[in-house]
Amino acid sequence: MSSTYGESLKLSIFGQSHGPAIGMTLDGIPAGLPVDPEKLQLFLNRRAPGQNSWSTPRKEEDSPEFLAGIVNGYTCGAPIAAVISNANTRSGDYENLKDQPRPGHADYTAQIKYGGFQDTAGGGHFSGRLTAPICIAGGLCLQWLEEMGIRVRARILSIGGIQDTFKVNFLAPQLDQIDTNFPVFSLAAGEKMRKKIAEAHSDGDSVGGVIECYITGLPAGLGEPMFGGVESRIAQIVYGIPAVKGVEFGSGFSAGSMLGSQCNDIYTIAQDTVRTLTNHAGGILGGITNSMPVIFRVAIKPTPSIGKQQQSISISKMEVSQLSIRGRHDPCIVPRAVPVVEAAAAIAIYDLILSNTQTSRRK
């Protein structure tokens, strides 16, 4: 199923943007794991809409209701099920999109695939609203990973070409120095990014950017070669986030312009542990973790729903037409996507750990 992810755990996402509710089920989680609902809600608040000038004015509490799987603050071994109610919807803003698809959005491809039976209100199942259930599952996995000494944290690397200027130590990223309000290292760069978003919004436009994610505390040996590699498992779920158009690990595409002597991470011994002097591999070799921080970047395209009038088509008339988009939309999705990337990475890593544990037991 296209809305299901995982091998040892099984995550399923359901609902539509303007339906009664959205939610998730998470199966395969061991019993006895603690759940901190307040900590989870704080994490969900980072993604929630309607909180600042750079997000959609649609306001939703995004407070999950757990229906199963958690008893007295602990997982009970049964599948975990949770829903978030949709309250602040304006479905009438989307009535014309079956016939007039938005450039850059899934309206046209959904119309072709589902023959008009798809839910277009708010983008339906293609909406970024569906990242809220991902954050429920990911927020839980983040808590369980932290108990193992594994941390997942992301930052805005750039928005509209404006870079976070802070020099990161890729051997041991300074995760606590990422701003909690607008997730960058450099507050000055963050202010420039916010101005860029405001300029695009005032011009009826939108802007994209790049998110960089760090995973620290991982042991060596997670993942498998070929199709079960760490890059594959992370990329699969990250590409499920609407607006993601690219993923790279370590030095990524820039490795293509390096010499082998520049790109190779030289081994050393530090505190009786095998380490490398650099981290061009992004903590992964042959699809398997090497105990260095896993580092990857995600390209987020500009929000396709913009205030400028754009050329589209009328499917029913098979002619070119002009489209004015109504509704409430983010001028930049990047800041709200940061916790979603963290959630996706946490789910992938926890799934890998469960798989590694099961493999060890079979041996």
TILUM-240307 format. One record per residue (C-alpha): x, y negated, z negated; residue number from 1; chain; residue in one letter. Coordinates in steps of 0.05 Angstrom, whole numbers. Layout:
<lovex u="X" v="Y" w="Z" n="NUM" chain="A" res="a"/>
...
This chain:
<lovex u="0" v="0" w="0" n="1" chain="A" res="m"/>
<lovex u="26" v="-69" w="18" n="2" chain="A" res="s"/>
<lovex u="7" v="-99" w="-50" n="3" chain="A" res="s"/>
<lovex u="44" v="-46" w="-90" n="4" chain="A" res="t"/>
<lovex u="117" v="-46" w="-110" n="5" chain="A" res="y"/>
<lovex u="164" v="-1" w="-147" n="6" chain="A" res="g"/>
<lovex u="192" v="70" w="-153" n="7" chain="A" res="e"/>
<lovex u="194" v="88" w="-226" n="8" chain="A" res="s"/>
<lovex u="146" v="33" w="-245" n="9" chain="A" res="l"/>
<lovex u="86" v="16" w="-201" n="10" chain="A" res="k"/>
<lovex u="63" v="-56" w="-196" n="11" chain="A" res="l"/>
<lovex u="-2" v="-71" w="-160" n="12" chain="A" res="s"/>
<lovex u="-27" v="-142" w="-147" n="13" chain="A" res="i"/>
<lovex u="-100" v="-156" w="-133" n="14" chain="A" res="f"/>
<lovex u="-148" v="-214" w="-122" n="15" chain="A" res="g"/>
<lovex u="-155" v="-275" w="-78" n="16" chain="A" res="q"/>
<lovex u="-139" v="-348" w="-91" n="17" chain="A" res="s"/>
<lovex u="-212" v="-370" w="-100" n="18" chain="A" res="h"/>
<lovex u="-241" v="-303" w="-123" n="19" chain="A" res="g"/>
<lovex u="-267" v="-293" w="-194" n="20" chain="A" res="p"/>
<lovex u="-199" v="-270" w="-218" n="21" chain="A" res="a"/>
<lovex u="-129" v="-248" w="-198" n="22" chain="A" res="i"/>
<lovex u="-90" v="-194" w="-234" n="23" chain="A" res="g"/>
<lovex u="-41" v="-137" w="-237" n="24" chain="A" res="m"/>
<lovex u="-32" v="-66" w="-260" n="25" chain="A" res="t"/>
<lovex u="36" v="-42" w="-283" n="26" chain="A" res="l"/>
<lovex u="44" v="33" w="-290" n="27" chain="A" res="d"/>
<lovex u="103" v="76" w="-312" n="28" chain="A" res="g"/>
<lovex u="123" v="33" w="-371" n="29" chain="A" res="i"/>
<lovex u="147" v="72" w="-433" n="30" chain="A" res="p"/>
<lovex u="107" v="69" w="-497" n="31" chain="A" res="a"/>
<lovex u="132" v="29" w="-557" n="32" chain="A" res="g"/>
<lovex u="159" v="-33" w="-522" n="33" chain="A" res="l"/>
<lovex u="143" v="-98" w="-559" n="34" chain="A" res="p"/>
<lovex u="103" v="-153" w="-525" n="35" chain="A" res="v"/>
<lovex u="107" v="-226" w="-547" n="36" chain="A" res="d"/>
<lovex u="45" v="-260" w="-518" n="37" chain="A" res="p"/>
<lovex u="68" v="-330" w="-537" n="38" chain="A" res="e"/>
<lovex u="134" v="-321" w="-502" n="39" chain="A" res="k"/>
<lovex u="98" v="-294" w="-441" n="40" chain="A" res="l"/>
<lovex u="51" v="-353" w="-439" n="41" chain="A" res="q"/>
<lovex u="109" v="-402" w="-441" n="42" chain="A" res="l"/>
<lovex u="139" v="-367" w="-382" n="43" chain="A" res="f"/>
<lovex u="73" v="-369" w="-343" n="44" chain="A" res="l"/>
<lovex u="67" v="-443" w="-358" n="45" chain="A" res="n"/>
<lovex u="130" v="-456" w="-318" n="46" chain="A" res="r"/>
<lovex u="94" v="-431" w="-255" n="47" chain="A" res="r"/>
<lovex u="24" v="-458" w="-271" n="48" chain="A" res="a"/>
<lovex u="-5" v="-512" w="-225" n="49" chain="A" res="p"/>
<lovex u="-28" v="-583" w="-241" n="50" chain="A" res="g"/>
<lovex u="26" v="-601" w="-291" n="51" chain="A" res="q"/>
<lovex u="68" v="-654" w="-255" n="52" chain="A" res="n"/>
<lovex u="75" v="-697" w="-193" n="53" chain="A" res="s"/>
<lovex u="111" v="-645" w="-152" n="54" chain="A" res="w"/>
<lovex u="57" v="-591" w="-156" n="55" chain="A" res="s"/>
<lovex u="-15" v="-584" w="-132" n="56" chain="A" res="t"/>
<lovex u="-66" v="-622" w="-174" n="57" chain="A" res="p"/>
<lovex u="-107" v="-557" w="-180" n="58" chain="A" res="r"/>
<lovex u="-109" v="-542" w="-255" n="59" chain="A" res="k"/>
<lovex u="-112" v="-471" w="-281" n="60" chain="A" res="e"/>
<lovex u="-96" v="-446" w="-351" n="61" chain="A" res="e"/>
<lovex u="-64" v="-383" w="-325" n="62" chain="A" res="d"/>
<lovex u="-76" v="-348" w="-391" n="63" chain="A" res="s"/>
<lovex u="-76" v="-273" w="-380" n="64" chain="A" res="p"/>
<lovex u="-128" v="-226" w="-410" n="65" chain="A" res="e"/>
<lovex u="-99" v="-157" w="-422" n="66" chain="A" res="f"/>
<lovex u="-150" v="-102" w="-409" n="67" chain="A" res="l"/>
<lovex u="-107" v="-41" w="-422" n="68" chain="A" res="a"/>
<lovex u="-37" v="-15" w="-438" n="69" chain="A" res="g"/>
<lovex u="-20" v="-58" w="-499" n="70" chain="A" res="i"/>
<lovex u="-43" v="-41" w="-569" n="71" chain="A" res="v"/>
<lovex u="-24" v="-80" w="-632" n="72" chain="A" res="n"/>
<lovex u="32" v="-116" w="-595" n="73" chain="A" res="g"/>
<lovex u="65" v="-55" w="-564" n="74" chain="A" res="y"/>
<lovex u="59" v="-17" w="-499" n="75" chain="A" res="t"/>
<lovex u="20" v="48" w="-509" n="76" chain="A" res="c"/>
<lovex u="43" v="87" w="-448" n="77" chain="A" res="g"/>
<lovex u="-21" v="75" w="-408" n="78" chain="A" res="a"/>
<lovex u="-21" v="30" w="-347" n="79" chain="A" res="p"/>
<lovex u="-19" v="-43" w="-366" n="80" chain="A" res="i"/>
<lovex u="-76" v="-83" w="-334" n="81" chain="A" res="a"/>
<lovex u="-85" v="-159" w="-339" n="82" chain="A" res="a"/>
<lovex u="-127" v="-211" w="-304" n="83" chain="A" res="v"/>
<lovex u="-126" v="-287" w="-298" n="84" chain="A" res="i"/>
<lovex u="-192" v="-322" w="-285" n="85" chain="A" res="s"/>
<lovex u="-197" v="-372" w="-228" n="86" chain="A" res="n"/>
<lovex u="-236" v="-434" w="-250" n="87" chain="A" res="a"/>
<lovex u="-216" v="-497" w="-212" n="88" chain="A" res="n"/>
<lovex u="-232" v="-478" w="-140" n="89" chain="A" res="t"/>
<lovex u="-257" v="-518" w="-80" n="90" chain="A" res="r"/>
<lovex u="-271" v="-466" w="-26" n="91" chain="A" res="s"/>
<lovex u="-306" v="-514" w="21" n="92" chain="A" res="g"/>
<lovex u="-239" v="-546" w="38" n="93" chain="A" res="d"/>
<lovex u="-220" v="-483" w="77" n="94" chain="A" res="y"/>
<lovex u="-282" v="-467" w="118" n="95" chain="A" res="e"/>
<lovex u="-252" v="-489" w="185" n="96" chain="A" res="n"/>
<lovex u="-189" v="-447" w="180" n="97" chain="A" res="l"/>
<lovex u="-215" v="-383" w="211" n="98" chain="A" res="k"/>
<lovex u="-224" v="-422" w="276" n="99" chain="A" res="d"/>
<lovex u="-169" v="-474" w="267" n="100" chain="A" res="q"/>
<lovex u="-108" v="-440" w="237" n="101" chain="A" res="p"/>
<lovex u="-56" v="-481" w="199" n="102" chain="A" res="r"/>
<lovex u="12" v="-484" w="233" n="103" chain="A" res="p"/>
<lovex u="63" v="-447" w="190" n="104" chain="A" res="g"/>
<lovex u="9" v="-409" w="149" n="105" chain="A" res="h"/>
<lovex u="-19" v="-339" w="154" n="106" chain="A" res="a"/>
<lovex u="-88" v="-362" w="178" n="107" chain="A" res="d"/>
<lovex u="-77" v="-340" w="250" n="108" chain="A" res="y"/>
<lovex u="-43" v="-273" w="237" n="109" chain="A" res="t"/>
<lovex u="-95" v="-256" w="184" n="110" chain="A" res="a"/>
<lovex u="-151" v="-272" w="233" n="111" chain="A" res="q"/>
<lovex u="-120" v="-226" w="285" n="112" chain="A" res="i"/>
<lovex u="-106" v="-169" w="236" n="113" chain="A" res="k"/>
<lovex u="-172" v="-171" w="196" n="114" chain="A" res="y"/>
<lovex u="-219" v="-195" w="250" n="115" chain="A" res="g"/>
<lovex u="-251" v="-251" w="210" n="116" chain="A" res="g"/>
<lovex u="-266" v="-210" w="148" n="117" chain="A" res="f"/>
<lovex u="-207" v="-239" w="109" n="118" chain="A" res="q"/>
<lovex u="-219" v="-289" w="53" n="119" chain="A" res="d"/>
<lovex u="-193" v="-357" w="78" n="120" chain="A" res="t"/>
<lovex u="-212" v="-397" w="15" n="121" chain="A" res="a"/>
<lovex u="-148" v="-422" w="-15" n="122" chain="A" res="g"/>
<lovex u="-108" v="-376" w="29" n="123" chain="A" res="g"/>
<lovex u="-142" v="-314" w="0" n="124" chain="A" res="g"/>
<lovex u="-92" v="-258" w="-14" n="125" chain="A" res="h"/>
<lovex u="-38" v="-296" w="23" n="126" chain="A" res="f"/>
<lovex u="-38" v="-352" w="-27" n="127" chain="A" res="s"/>
<lovex u="18" v="-371" w="-75" n="128" chain="A" res="g"/>
<lovex u="-36" v="-363" w="-128" n="129" chain="A" res="r"/>
<lovex u="-20" v="-289" w="-125" n="130" chain="A" res="l"/>
<lovex u="48" v="-302" w="-155" n="131" chain="A" res="t"/>
<lovex u="16" v="-313" w="-223" n="132" chain="A" res="a"/>
<lovex u="4" v="-237" w="-233" n="133" chain="A" res="p"/>
<lovex u="76" v="-225" w="-210" n="134" chain="A" res="i"/>
<lovex u="97" v="-271" w="-267" n="135" chain="A" res="c"/>
<lovex u="55" v="-231" w="-317" n="136" chain="A" res="i"/>
<lovex u="92" v="-167" w="-298" n="137" chain="A" res="a"/>
<lovex u="159" v="-203" w="-291" n="138" chain="A" res="g"/>
<lovex u="150" v="-240" w="-357" n="139" chain="A" res="g"/>
<lovex u="141" v="-173" w="-393" n="140" chain="A" res="l"/>
<lovex u="202" v="-143" w="-358" n="141" chain="A" res="c"/>
<lovex u="243" v="-204" w="-377" n="142" chain="A" res="l"/>
<lovex u="227" v="-192" w="-450" n="143" chain="A" res="q"/>
<lovex u="247" v="-119" w="-446" n="144" chain="A" res="w"/>
<lovex u="311" v="-134" w="-408" n="145" chain="A" res="l"/>
<lovex u="332" v="-187" w="-459" n="146" chain="A" res="e"/>
<lovex u="329" v="-133" w="-513" n="147" chain="A" res="e"/>
<lovex u="381" v="-95" w="-472" n="148" chain="A" res="m"/>
<lovex u="425" v="-157" w="-467" n="149" chain="A" res="g"/>
<lovex u="406" v="-171" w="-395" n="150" chain="A" res="i"/>
<lovex u="386" v="-242" w="-375" n="151" chain="A" res="r"/>
<lovex u="354" v="-267" w="-312" n="152" chain="A" res="v"/>
<lovex u="354" v="-342" w="-297" n="153" chain="A" res="r"/>
<lovex u="347" v="-383" w="-235" n="154" chain="A" res="a"/>
<lovex u="358" v="-455" w="-215" n="155" chain="A" res="r"/>
<lovex u="341" v="-501" w="-157" n="156" chain="A" res="i"/>
<lovex u="404" v="-502" w="-114" n="157" chain="A" res="l"/>
<lovex u="376" v="-552" w="-65" n="158" chain="A" res="s"/>
<lovex u="314" v="-588" w="-42" n="159" chain="A" res="i"/>
<lovex u="310" v="-623" w="25" n="160" chain="A" res="g"/>
<lovex u="386" v="-617" w="32" n="161" chain="A" res="g"/>
<lovex u="400" v="-649" w="-36" n="162" chain="A" res="i"/>
<lovex u="447" v="-603" w="-74" n="163" chain="A" res="q"/>
<lovex u="451" v="-588" w="-148" n="164" chain="A" res="d"/>
<lovex u="522" v="-616" w="-157" n="165" chain="A" res="t"/>
<lovex u="542" v="-577" w="-220" n="166" chain="A" res="f"/>
<lovex u="600" v="-529" w="-208" n="167" chain="A" res="k"/>
<lovex u="577" v="-459" w="-229" n="168" chain="A" res="v"/>
<lovex u="624" v="-407" w="-257" n="169" chain="A" res="n"/>
<lovex u="602" v="-347" w="-216" n="170" chain="A" res="f"/>
<lovex u="638" v="-299" w="-262" n="171" chain="A" res="l"/>
<lovex u="596" v="-320" w="-322" n="172" chain="A" res="a"/>
<lovex u="542" v="-370" w="-304" n="173" chain="A" res="p"/>
<lovex u="525" v="-421" w="-358" n="174" chain="A" res="q"/>
<lovex u="451" v="-404" w="-360" n="175" chain="A" res="l"/>
<lovex u="435" v="-444" w="-422" n="176" chain="A" res="d"/>
<lovex u="455" v="-508" w="-386" n="177" chain="A" res="q"/>
<lovex u="397" v="-503" w="-336" n="178" chain="A" res="i"/>
<lovex u="346" v="-557" w="-350" n="179" chain="A" res="d"/>
<lovex u="281" v="-529" w="-379" n="180" chain="A" res="t"/>
<lovex u="235" v="-581" w="-347" n="181" chain="A" res="n"/>
<lovex u="263" v="-586" w="-276" n="182" chain="A" res="f"/>
<lovex u="309" v="-525" w="-268" n="183" chain="A" res="p"/>
<lovex u="375" v="-554" w="-245" n="184" chain="A" res="v"/>
<lovex u="443" v="-560" w="-278" n="185" chain="A" res="f"/>
<lovex u="453" v="-633" w="-258" n="186" chain="A" res="s"/>
<lovex u="399" v="-680" w="-283" n="187" chain="A" res="l"/>
<lovex u="422" v="-734" w="-234" n="188" chain="A" res="a"/>
<lovex u="414" v="-686" w="-176" n="189" chain="A" res="a"/>
<lovex u="347" v="-665" w="-203" n="190" chain="A" res="g"/>
<lovex u="324" v="-738" w="-203" n="191" chain="A" res="e"/>
<lovex u="345" v="-745" w="-130" n="192" chain="A" res="k"/>
<lovex u="306" v="-682" w="-113" n="193" chain="A" res="m"/>
<lovex u="243" v="-708" w="-146" n="194" chain="A" res="r"/>
<lovex u="249" v="-773" w="-106" n="195" chain="A" res="k"/>
<lovex u="256" v="-732" w="-42" n="196" chain="A" res="k"/>
<lovex u="192" v="-694" w="-60" n="197" chain="A" res="i"/>
<lovex u="155" v="-759" w="-75" n="198" chain="A" res="a"/>
<lovex u="178" v="-790" w="-8" n="199" chain="A" res="e"/>
<lovex u="154" v="-729" w="31" n="200" chain="A" res="a"/>
<lovex u="87" v="-729" w="-7" n="201" chain="A" res="h"/>
<lovex u="75" v="-803" w="5" n="202" chain="A" res="s"/>
<lovex u="88" v="-791" w="79" n="203" chain="A" res="d"/>
<lovex u="36" v="-735" w="81" n="204" chain="A" res="g"/>
<lovex u="91" v="-683" w="88" n="205" chain="A" res="d"/>
<lovex u="126" v="-629" w="48" n="206" chain="A" res="s"/>
<lovex u="197" v="-605" w="35" n="207" chain="A" res="v"/>
<lovex u="231" v="-538" w="22" n="208" chain="A" res="g"/>
<lovex u="295" v="-516" w="-12" n="209" chain="A" res="g"/>
<lovex u="339" v="-460" w="-39" n="210" chain="A" res="v"/>
<lovex u="335" v="-424" w="-106" n="211" chain="A" res="i"/>
<lovex u="395" v="-388" w="-137" n="212" chain="A" res="e"/>
<lovex u="384" v="-332" w="-186" n="213" chain="A" res="c"/>
<lovex u="434" v="-301" w="-236" n="214" chain="A" res="y"/>
<lovex u="428" v="-233" w="-271" n="215" chain="A" res="i"/>
<lovex u="478" v="-222" w="-326" n="216" chain="A" res="t"/>
<lovex u="492" v="-165" w="-374" n="217" chain="A" res="g"/>
<lovex u="480" v="-110" w="-323" n="218" chain="A" res="l"/>
<lovex u="520" v="-46" w="-330" n="219" chain="A" res="p"/>
<lovex u="558" v="-17" w="-272" n="220" chain="A" res="a"/>
<lovex u="525" v="40" w="-234" n="221" chain="A" res="g"/>
<lovex u="453" v="16" w="-222" n="222" chain="A" res="l"/>
<lovex u="426" v="28" w="-152" n="223" chain="A" res="g"/>
<lovex u="439" v="77" w="-97" n="224" chain="A" res="e"/>
<lovex u="472" v="72" w="-28" n="225" chain="A" res="p"/>
<lovex u="434" v="62" w="37" n="226" chain="A" res="m"/>
<lovex u="360" v="46" w="25" n="227" chain="A" res="f"/>
<lovex u="359" v="48" w="-51" n="228" chain="A" res="g"/>
<lovex u="411" v="-7" w="-62" n="229" chain="A" res="g"/>
<lovex u="402" v="-64" w="-110" n="230" chain="A" res="v"/>
<lovex u="399" v="-114" w="-53" n="231" chain="A" res="e"/>
<lovex u="344" v="-75" w="-19" n="232" chain="A" res="s"/>
<lovex u="302" v="-68" w="-82" n="233" chain="A" res="r"/>
<lovex u="308" v="-141" w="-101" n="234" chain="A" res="i"/>
<lovex u="297" v="-167" w="-30" n="235" chain="A" res="a"/>
<lovex u="235" v="-124" w="-21" n="236" chain="A" res="q"/>
<lovex u="197" v="-156" w="-78" n="237" chain="A" res="i"/>
<lovex u="227" v="-226" w="-67" n="238" chain="A" res="v"/>
<lovex u="201" v="-225" w="4" n="239" chain="A" res="y"/>
<lovex u="132" v="-213" w="-25" n="240" chain="A" res="g"/>
<lovex u="133" v="-285" w="-51" n="241" chain="A" res="i"/>
<lovex u="97" v="-330" w="-2" n="242" chain="A" res="p"/>
<lovex u="143" v="-382" w="31" n="243" chain="A" res="a"/>
<lovex u="207" v="-341" w="24" n="244" chain="A" res="v"/>
<lovex u="244" v="-339" w="91" n="245" chain="A" res="k"/>
<lovex u="313" v="-316" w="72" n="246" chain="A" res="g"/>
<lovex u="353" v="-279" w="18" n="247" chain="A" res="v"/>
<lovex u="428" v="-273" w="11" n="248" chain="A" res="e"/>
<lovex u="473" v="-241" w="-41" n="249" chain="A" res="f"/>
<lovex u="541" v="-265" w="-66" n="250" chain="A" res="g"/>
<lovex u="576" v="-305" w="-12" n="251" chain="A" res="s"/>
<lovex u="521" v="-284" w="36" n="252" chain="A" res="g"/>
<lovex u="526" v="-311" w="107" n="253" chain="A" res="f"/>
<lovex u="589" v="-350" w="90" n="254" chain="A" res="s"/>
<lovex u="625" v="-283" w="83" n="255" chain="A" res="a"/>
<lovex u="620" v="-278" w="158" n="256" chain="A" res="g"/>
<lovex u="671" v="-334" w="166" n="257" chain="A" res="s"/>
<lovex u="721" v="-307" w="114" n="258" chain="A" res="m"/>
<lovex u="782" v="-263" w="120" n="259" chain="A" res="l"/>
<lovex u="783" v="-198" w="83" n="260" chain="A" res="g"/>
<lovex u="837" v="-225" w="37" n="261" chain="A" res="s"/>
<lovex u="790" v="-283" w="20" n="262" chain="A" res="q"/>
<lovex u="727" v="-243" w="12" n="263" chain="A" res="c"/>
<lovex u="753" v="-183" w="-28" n="264" chain="A" res="n"/>
<lovex u="741" v="-188" w="-103" n="265" chain="A" res="d"/>
<lovex u="807" v="-169" w="-136" n="266" chain="A" res="i"/>
<lovex u="801" v="-121" w="-196" n="267" chain="A" res="y"/>
<lovex u="828" v="-135" w="-265" n="268" chain="A" res="t"/>
<lovex u="820" v="-111" w="-336" n="269" chain="A" res="i"/>
<lovex u="790" v="-158" w="-387" n="270" chain="A" res="a"/>
<lovex u="774" v="-136" w="-459" n="271" chain="A" res="q"/>
<lovex u="781" v="-63" w="-438" n="272" chain="A" res="d"/>
<lovex u="729" v="-73" w="-383" n="273" chain="A" res="t"/>
<lovex u="737" v="-70" w="-308" n="274" chain="A" res="v"/>
<lovex u="722" v="-139" w="-279" n="275" chain="A" res="r"/>
<lovex u="738" v="-178" w="-215" n="276" chain="A" res="t"/>
<lovex u="773" v="-245" w="-209" n="277" chain="A" res="l"/>
<lovex u="720" v="-271" w="-160" n="278" chain="A" res="t"/>
<lovex u="649" v="-251" w="-145" n="279" chain="A" res="n"/>
<lovex u="639" v="-256" w="-70" n="280" chain="A" res="h"/>
<lovex u="601" v="-190" w="-72" n="281" chain="A" res="a"/>
<lovex u="549" v="-219" w="-118" n="282" chain="A" res="g"/>
<lovex u="557" v="-163" w="-169" n="283" chain="A" res="g"/>
<lovex u="538" v="-108" w="-119" n="284" chain="A" res="i"/>
<lovex u="582" v="-60" w="-78" n="285" chain="A" res="l"/>
<lovex u="552" v="-4" w="-36" n="286" chain="A" res="g"/>
<lovex u="484" v="-21" w="-64" n="287" chain="A" res="g"/>
<lovex u="509" v="-8" w="-135" n="288" chain="A" res="i"/>
<lovex u="522" v="-57" w="-191" n="289" chain="A" res="t"/>
<lovex u="595" v="-67" w="-210" n="290" chain="A" res="n"/>
<lovex u="582" v="-100" w="-279" n="291" chain="A" res="s"/>
<lovex u="593" v="-171" w="-252" n="292" chain="A" res="m"/>
<lovex u="534" v="-219" w="-251" n="293" chain="A" res="p"/>
<lovex u="485" v="-206" w="-195" n="294" chain="A" res="v"/>
<lovex u="476" v="-271" w="-156" n="295" chain="A" res="i"/>
<lovex u="429" v="-283" w="-99" n="296" chain="A" res="f"/>
<lovex u="397" v="-342" w="-63" n="297" chain="A" res="r"/>
<lovex u="327" v="-350" w="-35" n="298" chain="A" res="v"/>
<lovex u="306" v="-399" w="20" n="299" chain="A" res="a"/>
<lovex u="237" v="-429" w="9" n="300" chain="A" res="i"/>
<lovex u="204" v="-462" w="69" n="301" chain="A" res="k"/>
<lovex u="164" v="-527" w="63" n="302" chain="A" res="p"/>
<lovex u="91" v="-519" w="44" n="303" chain="A" res="t"/>
<lovex u="53" v="-512" w="111" n="304" chain="A" res="p"/>
<lovex u="-9" v="-548" w="86" n="305" chain="A" res="s"/>
<lovex u="9" v="-621" w="95" n="306" chain="A" res="i"/>
<lovex u="-29" v="-687" w="100" n="307" chain="A" res="g"/>
<lovex u="-4" v="-705" w="170" n="308" chain="A" res="k"/>
<lovex u="-51" v="-688" w="227" n="309" chain="A" res="q"/>
<lovex u="-22" v="-630" w="267" n="310" chain="A" res="q"/>
<lovex u="-36" v="-596" w="333" n="311" chain="A" res="q"/>
<lovex u="-71" v="-529" w="326" n="312" chain="A" res="s"/>
<lovex u="-121" v="-490" w="368" n="313" chain="A" res="i"/>
<lovex u="-194" v="-472" w="367" n="314" chain="A" res="s"/>
<lovex u="-195" v="-396" w="370" n="315" chain="A" res="i"/>
<lovex u="-269" v="-394" w="389" n="316" chain="A" res="s"/>
<lovex u="-260" v="-444" w="446" n="317" chain="A" res="k"/>
<lovex u="-189" v="-422" w="464" n="318" chain="A" res="m"/>
<lovex u="-166" v="-494" w="470" n="319" chain="A" res="e"/>
<lovex u="-117" v="-541" w="436" n="320" chain="A" res="v"/>
<lovex u="-146" v="-582" w="380" n="321" chain="A" res="s"/>
<lovex u="-124" v="-630" w="325" n="322" chain="A" res="q"/>
<lovex u="-124" v="-605" w="253" n="323" chain="A" res="l"/>
<lovex u="-131" v="-647" w="189" n="324" chain="A" res="s"/>
<lovex u="-120" v="-603" w="128" n="325" chain="A" res="i"/>
<lovex u="-162" v="-613" w="66" n="326" chain="A" res="r"/>
<lovex u="-150" v="-583" w="-2" n="327" chain="A" res="g"/>
<lovex u="-98" v="-590" w="-57" n="328" chain="A" res="r"/>
<lovex u="-27" v="-568" w="-41" n="329" chain="A" res="h"/>
<lovex u="44" v="-572" w="-69" n="330" chain="A" res="d"/>
<lovex u="88" v="-623" w="-33" n="331" chain="A" res="p"/>
<lovex u="145" v="-576" w="-53" n="332" chain="A" res="c"/>
<lovex u="136" v="-505" w="-77" n="333" chain="A" res="i"/>
<lovex u="209" v="-496" w="-99" n="334" chain="A" res="v"/>
<lovex u="205" v="-517" w="-173" n="335" chain="A" res="p"/>
<lovex u="145" v="-472" w="-186" n="336" chain="A" res="r"/>
<lovex u="177" v="-415" w="-147" n="337" chain="A" res="a"/>
<lovex u="237" v="-412" w="-194" n="338" chain="A" res="v"/>
<lovex u="202" v="-371" w="-248" n="339" chain="A" res="p"/>
<lovex u="170" v="-328" w="-194" n="340" chain="A" res="v"/>
<lovex u="240" v="-310" w="-168" n="341" chain="A" res="v"/>
<lovex u="261" v="-294" w="-239" n="342" chain="A" res="e"/>
<lovex u="199" v="-250" w="-248" n="343" chain="A" res="a"/>
<lovex u="211" v="-213" w="-183" n="344" chain="A" res="a"/>
<lovex u="284" v="-200" w="-200" n="345" chain="A" res="a"/>
<lovex u="266" v="-176" w="-270" n="346" chain="A" res="a"/>
<lovex u="215" v="-127" w="-243" n="347" chain="A" res="i"/>
<lovex u="265" v="-99" w="-193" n="348" chain="A" res="a"/>
<lovex u="320" v="-92" w="-245" n="349" chain="A" res="i"/>
<lovex u="274" v="-59" w="-296" n="350" chain="A" res="y"/>
<lovex u="250" v="-11" w="-243" n="351" chain="A" res="d"/>
<lovex u="323" v="6" w="-227" n="352" chain="A" res="l"/>
<lovex u="338" v="18" w="-301" n="353" chain="A" res="i"/>
<lovex u="279" v="65" w="-308" n="354" chain="A" res="l"/>
<lovex u="302" v="102" w="-245" n="355" chain="A" res="s"/>
<lovex u="373" v="107" w="-272" n="356" chain="A" res="n"/>
<lovex u="348" v="133" w="-338" n="357" chain="A" res="t"/>
<lovex u="305" v="186" w="-305" n="358" chain="A" res="q"/>
<lovex u="364" v="207" w="-260" n="359" chain="A" res="t"/>
<lovex u="409" v="214" w="-322" n="360" chain="A" res="s"/>
<lovex u="358" v="258" w="-356" n="361" chain="A" res="r"/>
<lovex u="354" v="305" w="-297" n="362" chain="A" res="r"/>
<lovex u="430" v="313" w="-299" n="363" chain="A" res="k"/>
